[in-house]
């Protein structure tokens, strides 16, 4: 029983790695890729919050690059980066 569980876990890990090589992802793949629940992902798509495509009006697809950009929005800068911006701002003002 432990051996079959290990094989299932390994297959799941392989599937997750393969999702990273695709450029167009399905709904389930985006849920796995982002770690978002399917219900929350559905809420995001129905509210047009996350970029997605419906080529046939039913199935939902995502562009991986757009998902990456969407995930990396609203950067929280480090204190060092904020201090450097403040220094640059003061220097530019003079």
Protein Blocks (a to p, Z undefined) as FASTA:
>chain_A
ZZmmmmmmmmmmmmmmmmmmpmbdcfklmmmmnopafklmmmmmmnomagcddfkopacc
ddfklmmmmmmgoiacdfklmmmmmmmmmmmmZZ
